[in-house]
Amino acid sequence: MGFGRRIQYFLVHTLNYTNKQAKSLIADGKVRIGSDIIDSNIELKESDQITVDGKLVKKYAPLHLKYYKPVGYVSSLNENVKDSLYDVFKDHLPLIIAGRLDKASEGLLLLTNDGKWAKQITDPKNSKEKEYIVRVNKEIDKSFTKKMSEGVDIGFYFTKHCKCWLIDEFSFGIILTEGKNKQIRRMCKALGYQVVYLKRIRIDKIKLDDQAVGTFEVLKK
């Protein structure tokens, strides 16, 4: 089972070789997966033992992380993207982000090197629940939660039925089973509200709980 990363990517982003050096190592037969010499940019597997120039550099094992993303960070691991999470996770790459949050939002992010697990979380067909706490810029009227629950026309899409409940006069909780770009913000805007605070606290059975902002934990399966 692959996890969505190839050997050249691993050499460059985990071992800090240049693309030219990585290609040369592969072409010169200096990279092995187990006992097999690699001669092409193959996709890695979780169980692969990688040897470069005679040195064992990585035995791959599934890694699942939960991270409390602060406001102001982009859900990207690209070191060339401003305000990305590259510096936080550079020692653990390659990773996949399983369900993103926009820059202005905070809360639970899941990251993994396990492509199958990531797909289970993110594939809309699986309808995994994602729970949020949201605060808006003005007092919420009585019809708001009903309209949110029944689905909202956000211009390019009519959202699916969801669960939505009032927390106080300015705040509500919501559980989605889909994840369109900035969906909650777009839903609120369509109903005449502006989101001033958005925090994801749960994905499926994984909860943020009392985890500190900016920290990550290893999930045990």
C-alpha positions in Angstrom: 0.0 0.0 0.0 1.5 3.3 -1.0 1.1 6.5 1.0 1.3 9.0 -1.9 5.1 9.8 -1.9 7.8 8.6 -4.3 11.4 7.9 -3.6 12.8 11.0 -5.2 10.5 13.2 -3.0 11.7 11.3 0.0 15.4 11.9 -0.9 14.8 15.6 -1.5 12.3 16.5 1.3 13.4 14.1 4.0 17.2 13.7 3.4 17.8 17.2 1.9 19.3 16.1 -1.4 18.8 18.3 -4.4 16.6 17.0 -7.2 19.7 16.5 -9.3 21.5 14.5 -6.6 18.4 12.4 -5.9 18.1 11.5 -9.6 21.8 10.7 -9.8 21.6 8.4 -6.7 18.8 6.5 -8.3 20.4 6.3 -11.7 23.7 5.1 -10.2 22.0 2.3 -8.3 22.8 3.7 -4.9 19.2 3.5 -3.6 17.7 0.2 -2.3 14.3 -0.7 -1.0 15.0 -3.7 1.1 17.5 -5.7 -0.9 16.3 -4.4 -4.3 18.2 -1.7 -6.2 15.8 1.1 -7.4 16.2 2.3 -10.9 13.1 4.5 -11.2 11.1 7.0 -9.1 8.8 4.4 -7.6 6.1 5.0 -5.0 7.1 4.1 -1.4 5.2 1.7 0.9 4.8 2.1 4.7 6.9 -1.0 5.4 9.8 0.0 3.1 13.4 -0.1 4.4 15.3 2.5 2.4 19.1 2.3 2.0 21.1 5.1 0.4 24.7 4.6 -0.6 24.9 1.6 1.8 23.3 3.3 4.8 19.9 2.4 6.2 18.1 5.8 6.4 14.5 4.9 7.0 12.3 2.1 7.9 8.8 3.3 7.2 6.0 2.9 9.6 2.5 4.4 9.7 2.5 7.8 11.4 -0.8 9.6 12.4 -0.6 13.0 14.1 -3.2 15.4 15.5 -2.2 19.0 15.5 -3.8 22.2 17.0 -3.3 24.6 14.1 -3.2 28.3 15.3 -4.8 31.1 13.4 -2.4 32.6 10.8 -1.0 29.3 9.4 -1.7 27.8 6.0 -2.6 24.2 5.8 0.4 23.3 3.6 3.7 21.5 4.1 5.4 23.3 1.2 8.4 25.2 2.4 8.0 27.8 -0.3 4.5 28.7 0.8 4.4 31.7 3.2 3.1 30.8 6.7 3.0 27.0 5.9 3.5 24.3 8.5 6.8 23.1 6.9 9.0 24.2 9.9 6.6 22.4 12.3 6.8 19.1 10.6 10.0 19.1 8.5 11.5 16.4 10.6 8.5 14.1 10.0 8.0 14.5 6.2 6.7 13.3 3.9 3.2 13.7 5.3 -0.3 14.3 4.0 -2.8 16.7 5.6 -6.1 14.9 6.0 -8.6 17.7 5.9 -7.5 21.4 5.7 -8.4 24.5 7.6 -8.2 28.0 6.2 -5.6 30.5 7.4 -8.1 32.4 9.6 -9.3 29.3 11.4 -7.8 27.3 14.2 -8.2 23.8 15.6 -7.7 20.1 14.7 -5.6 19.1 11.8 -4.7 15.4 11.0 -1.5 14.6 9.3 -0.2 11.2 8.2 2.2 9.3 5.9 -0.6 6.7 5.4 -2.5 7.5 2.2 -5.2 4.9 2.8 -6.0 6.3 6.2 -6.0 9.9 4.9 -8.4 8.9 2.1 -10.8 7.3 4.7 -10.9 10.6 6.5 -11.3 12.9 3.5 -13.3 10.9 1.0 -16.8 12.5 0.9 -18.3 9.1 0.3 -17.3 8.1 3.9 -19.3 11.1 5.4 -16.9 11.5 8.3 -18.2 14.1 10.8 -16.3 17.3 11.4 -17.4 19.4 14.4 -16.8 23.2 14.8 -17.5 26.0 17.2 -18.2 29.3 15.4 -18.8 32.9 16.5 -20.4 35.5 14.2 -20.4 39.3 14.1 -24.0 39.8 15.3 -26.8 38.3 17.3 -28.1 35.1 15.8 -31.8 35.1 15.0 -34.2 32.2 15.7 -34.3 30.8 12.2 -30.5 30.6 11.7 -29.8 27.2 13.0 -32.7 25.7 11.1 -31.6 27.2 7.8 -28.0 26.0 8.4 -29.2 22.5 9.3 -31.4 22.2 6.2 -28.6 23.4 3.7 -27.6 26.7 2.3 -27.1 27.9 -1.3 -23.5 29.2 -1.3 -23.5 30.1 -4.9 -21.8 27.2 -6.6 -23.3 24.5 -4.3 -26.2 23.7 -2.1 -24.8 22.3 1.2 -26.0 19.0 2.6 -28.2 18.7 5.7 -26.1 19.0 8.8 -26.4 19.4 12.6 -26.4 23.0 14.0 -27.2 24.3 17.4 -27.0 27.6 19.3 -24.3 28.0 22.0 -25.1 31.6 22.9 -26.5 34.7 21.1 -23.4 35.0 19.0 -22.1 31.5 18.8 -23.2 28.1 17.4 -21.9 24.6 17.0 -22.1 22.7 13.7 -21.3 19.2 12.5 -20.6 18.7 8.8 -20.1 15.5 6.8 -18.6 17.4 3.8 -15.8 19.9 3.4 -16.2 22.5 0.6 -13.6 25.3 0.6 -14.5 27.8 3.4 -17.9 26.2 3.6 -19.0 27.5 7.0 -17.9 31.0 6.2 -19.8 30.9 2.9 -22.9 29.5 4.6 -22.9 32.3 7.2 -22.3 34.9 4.6 -25.2 33.7 2.5 -27.4 34.2 5.6 -26.1 37.7 6.3 -23.4 36.9 8.9 -19.7 37.2 9.1 -17.6 34.6 10.9 -15.2 36.2 13.5 -14.0 32.9 15.1 -13.9 29.3 13.8 -12.4 26.3 15.6 -12.6 22.7 14.6 -12.7 20.5 17.6 -13.4 17.0 16.2 -12.9 14.9 13.1 -14.7 11.5 13.2 -13.8 10.1 16.6 -10.7 12.1 17.1 -11.1 15.1 19.4 -8.9 18.1 20.0 -9.8 18.1 23.7 -7.5 20.2 25.9 -4.4 20.0 23.6 -2.3 23.2 23.6 -2.3 25.5 20.6 0.6 24.8 18.2 1.3 21.3 19.5 0.9 17.9 17.9 0.5 14.4 19.3 1.0 11.0 17.9 -2.3 9.1 17.6 -2.2 5.5 18.6 -4.3 3.2 16.5 
